[in-house]
Amino acid sequence: MNKRIILLCAGIASAATVFGAGFQLYTEGSAEALGQAGAVSGRTNLISQAWYTPAALAGADRAAIMAGSTFVRIETDFDSDLGSGFDSKMADDWRMIPHFYGVLPVNENVTGLLSVNAPYGLITEWTDNWIGNMAATYSELKTIYVTPSVAAKVTEDLSLSAGFNVVSAEADLQAFRGALGMRKLEGDDIGYGYTASAHWQMADEWGLGARYQSRVKFKLEGETQFSNLPGAKFDTAANLELPSTVNIGVANSSIDRLHLGLDVVWTEWSTYDQLVYNFGAGYPTPPLSNPEVTPKNWKDVWSIRAGGEYELNKNWVVRGGYVWDGSPVDDQSRAPELPGSSRHMLMTGLGWKGEQLGVDLAYSFLWAEDATTGANVVAATGGATAGSYSTETHLIALSLSYEF
């Protein structure tokens, strides 16, 4: 496989545009999780725990699979400080984030698990002639995590799990570079990480779950092209890594037919302090720089998620929840390819389950706090990107499951 540059500033996705804790997608991993705000770490009876807290599925009674997608539409407006004639709007097409989970009991204590999903995501698309085109016009980075793991009961109430991540990524970043035309960088790479989780059923009505996901490093090598230099290709290289994360959650079922959850998630975004691109021989410098260094200065952040589900009868459940998601983006370095800020999410969902087949549906409305372009970016673009961003997002998730 040819390795090309992975542009972390573009975000990571399965083809989604989501601003929150950087470009992390957490609740979007399944309809059953989205419907209750991803507050599921302490639960034990959800198939998508194969990703969220694999230890919770140790000793599962039945093999099961779940597959589906979350569909995302984001509406971001840029209000220019130069006047309404320079305002712009990001493309608001619907994007898709797929997921797949498998549960395979080995014996009464051990369960094999498989998760395939996209826990980070972003596409941002501005028109080629918008006033901020020197900063970014199109930014996309897709990743797919394939995570096999094994969960085992240590005692009747305590379970542990361990697994590893194989992460496939590809990227496309475009921006205008004056007389050189549109600069386009494309690439792909594979990275590796690991995961571990624990679940403790403290009492019949109380469960406690926790999971750790490691950093994932990429050795990024690729090519850069310019629209006004036909046929010319320049080697490009960068070293980047995704952050580690920790989620901890408690679940309670003291009230008949009601399951409640509260999770906190910590993300180590301080790993993303700068982007450094090194270009090969012949790269047009000047007018451009080599290496190209872009400060990011992101910070570690917390997210709080509260949700639950209520069993209407033996087949139907209704769900709801709320998320506050802190943004790691440094105010001085906020750029159009990721104008992220802290966000809020309200969600609701519905689930039906028969003897073997299950269907889950969820909807979430997300709004981000208004934010302005960072002073460093405004200065680098000669004031063209000065302005503020407002964002609203709609998410619809559908999951189908089958228990054997």
N, C-alpha and C positions, 0 to 999 in steps of 0.2 A: 504494500500500500504506500502510495506517495504521501509523505508528510508535508503539510503546509501549515502556515501560521494559524494558530487559534487566537482569535482576538477577544480577550475576555471583556474588554470594554464594550463589546457589542452585546454581551449577555450570553446566556445559555438556555437552550430551549429544545422542545420537540417541534416547535413552530408556533410559539406563543409569544405574546407581548404582555408581560406582567411586571409592574413596578412594585417593589415592596422591600423586604430585607435584601437590598441589592437586587439580584435577579433570581432569588430563591423562590421556588414554588413548593409549598408545603401542603396546604389544604387540597390542592388540585390533584392529588394522587389517586383519588377514586371518588365516586358519587357518595358512597357511604361516609367517607371522611369529610368531603367538602360540606355535606349537609349538616354536620355537627362541628364545623370550624376546625377540623383536625385535632380536636381534643379527645384523642382516642388511646393515648399511651397506656392508661390503666385498664383498658378493656381487654377481654379475652375472646370474644366471639365474632370478630370481624376478619374476613378473609384478607383484606388489605393490610392487616397487621404483619403480613409477610414483608412489608417495607417499614411500617411505622414502629412496631415493637415485635420483632420475630419471636422473642422468648415467650410472648403471650400465647403462642399457638403450640407450644410444647405439649405433647400428649393429645393432639387433636384426634377426634373420633373418626372423621371421614376425610377422604381426599376431596379436594375442591379446586376449582379454577375460577378466576374472575378476569374479565377483559372489558375495556371501554375506553372512552375519551372524554376529556374536558374541552369544551369549545369556548374560546375567549375572544372578546371584542373590546378593544380599548379605545377611548376617545380622549386624545390629548390635544389641547389648544395652546399655542404660543402667542402671547400678547407682547408685542415688541414695544420697547421703550422709545423707539423712533417714530411711532405713530401707527394707526390702524392699517395703513397701506402696506406695512411690513409684517402684519400678523400672518400666522400660518397654522395649519392643522395637519396632524399626523394621519396617515392612512389608517382607516379603522376596519379593515377586513377581519372576518372571523378566522381564527387560527385554531389548531387542534393539538392537544397534548394527550398522547395515548398512554395506556397503562395495561399491564398484565401481571397477575399473581397466581402462583400455584402452591398448593398445600398437599404434602404427601406423607401420611403417617408411616413411620417405620415399625414402631411397636407402641405399647401403651405409654411410653415415656419420651420417645424420640420422634421428631418430625423434621422432614426435609422441606425446604421452602425455596421458592424462586420469585424474585421481583424483577420486572422490566418496566422502567418508567423514566420520566424526565424531571428530576427534582429542581432543576434550575432552568430559567427561560427568558428569552427576550427576542423580539424583532421590533425594530423601530424603522419607519419608512417616512421620510419627508420628501417633498418634491425636489427635483434636481436644481431648480432655480430659486429655492427659498433663500432668504437672506443669510441663514446660518449654514449654507452649504459648504463652507470651508471647514466647518467642524464635523459634520456628518450629513449624509443624505439617506443611506441605507445601512443598517447594521443588523446582522443576524449571526447567531451561533447556536447550533443545535447540539445537545448531548443526549445520549441514551445510556442509562445505568442498567447493567445486567448484574444482579446481586443474588447469587445462591448462598444459602445459609442453612445451618442446622440448629435446632432448638431442642433442649433436653430438660427434663424435670430433675432438679437436684434433691428436692424434698416434695412433699405433697403440695406445698404452697409456693415454693420458690423454683423459678425456671431461668435458665441462661441460654444465650444463643451467640453464635459467631458466624461470620460470613465475610466474603470479599466482593469488591466492586470492580467490574471491568467497564470502563467508561469510553464510549465512542463519541467523538466530537468533530464537527465541521463548521466552518465559519465563512462569512462573506461580509466585508466592510468596505463601504464606498464613501468618498468625499471628493469635493471639487478642489483642484490644485492649480487654478489660474490657467496660464498658457499651456500647461501640461494636460489640461482636461480633467476628466474624472479618474481618480485613483481607485483601483480595485484590488483588494487583497482577499484571497481565498485560501482555505486550508482544511486539513483534517489531521487528527492524531488519536491515539488511544492512551488512556491513563489507567492507573490501578490504585485501589484503596481497600480499606477493610471496615467492618462494622461489628459492633457487639451490643447486646442488649440484655436486660434483666426484667423479670416481672415477679412481683410478690403479692400474692393474694392475702392481705393482712387479716381479713375477716370475710365472712360470707358477702358482706355488702361493700367492702372496700378493696380496691386494687391499686397497686403502685407500679408504674412502668418507667423505664429509662432506656435510652439508646444513645450510642456514640457512633458518629460517622467520621472517618479520618479525612485528612486532606487528600486531594488527588492532584498529582503533579503531571505537567505536560512538558515534553521537549518539543518545542514548536518550530518547525521548519517549513518554508513555503515560498510563494512567489508574489510579486507585485507587478501590476501592469497599469499603464496610463492610456487613456483613449486617444490622445494626440501623439503617442509614440507606438504606432501599430507594429506588432511583432516583437517588441522589446519586452523582456521578462527579467526581473531582478530577484535574486535569492533574498529571502527574509527569514529571520530567526528571532525567537523570544522564548523565555522560560517563565511559565505562569503556573499557578496552582489554585484549585478551588479550596474553600475554607473547610475546616472541621466544624461539626455541629453536635450539640447535645440537646436532646429533648427529655423532659421529665414530666410525668403527668399522674394525676390521681383520678380514680373513677369511683362513683358511688351509686348503689342501687337500693338504698334504704326504703325509698318510696315504691310501692308496688307498680310494676310495669314501666317505671321511669329510670333511665340510665343517664347519669350526669358525668361530665368530664371537665377537668381543668388542666391545661398543659402550659408549660413555659419552654421556649426554645431559645438557645443561645447559639449564635453564629459567629465564627472567628473571621470576620471580614477584614481585620487588621492585616491579614496576609496580602491584601490588595493595596499596596502602598504606592506603586507606580507601574507604568507600562514602559518598557524599553524595547524598541525595535531596532535591530541591526540589519542593514541592507547590504547586498553583495556588490561586486565590482560593477561600475557603470551607472550606479544609481545617480539620478540628476541632482547632485549637490555641488554648489548652490543651484537653484534657489532653496532646495529643501535641506533638512539636516540629517546627518547620519553619524551616530544613532539618533533616533527620535525618542525623546523622553517625555512622557506625559504623567505628571503627578496625579495621584488619586487620593491618597491619605485617608482611606476608609477606616472605620472604627468597628469594634465588636458591638453587636446589638442583641437585644432581647425581644422576644415576641410573646404575647399572652393570648391564649385561646380558650374560650369557654363555650361549651355546647352540650348537646345531649339528644336523646331520642325517647319517644314515648310509644309503647306498644298499644295500638288501638285494639288489636285482637291477635290471634295466633299467626296471622299472615301479614298484617300491615303495621308499619311504624311511621311516625312523622318525626322530623328532625329540625333542629335550629341551632344557631350559634352566632358568636361575635369574635372578631379578631382585631387586636391592635398590633401592628407590625412596625417596629422602629426601622428607620432608614439609616444605613451606614454611610451614605454619600456625604462627603465633605462639602460644606456650603461653598467654599472657595473654588472647588473643582467640579461643581455640577455642570454637566455638558449635555448637549442635545441628544447624543446617542443613548444616554441613560439619565433623564432628568428626574431621578427618583427622589421621593420624600416619604415620610411616615404615612402609613395608610390605615384605613379602617375597612372592615368587611362585615356585612350582615349576610347570613345565609339561611336557607331553609331547604328541606328535602323530604323525600317520600321513598319508602322501601316496601317491596312486596316479596314474600318468600314462600314458595310451595315446598313440597316434599324434597325436591331436588333443585329446581330452577329458582333463581332470584333475579329481581330487577330493582335497581336503585337509580333515582333521579334527584338532582340537586340544582339549586340556583343560588348565585351569590352576586351581590352588588358591592363594588369596591370603589371607594373614593380616596384619593390621595390629597394630602394637605398641599396647598399652593406653595410653589417654590420658585426661586429665581436662578438664572444662570450664574454660575460662580464667577467671581471677579477675575480669577486667573484665566478663565476661558474667554470672558469678554475682552480682556486685554489682548489675548492671543489672536482674536479675530477682529481686532480693530474696532470693537464696539458693536459689530454686526449682530452678535447673539445676545445683546442686553435685552432682558425681558423676563417674563414669568410664565410658568406652566401650570395648567389645571388639568386634572385627569380623573376620568370616571371609567369603570370597567364592568362589563357584564360577563359572568361565567355560568355556563350550563354544562353539567356533567351527567353522563349516562354510563352505568356499569351493568353488565350481565354476569351472573354467576351460576355455577352448577356444582352440586355436591354429589359425589358418586356413592 
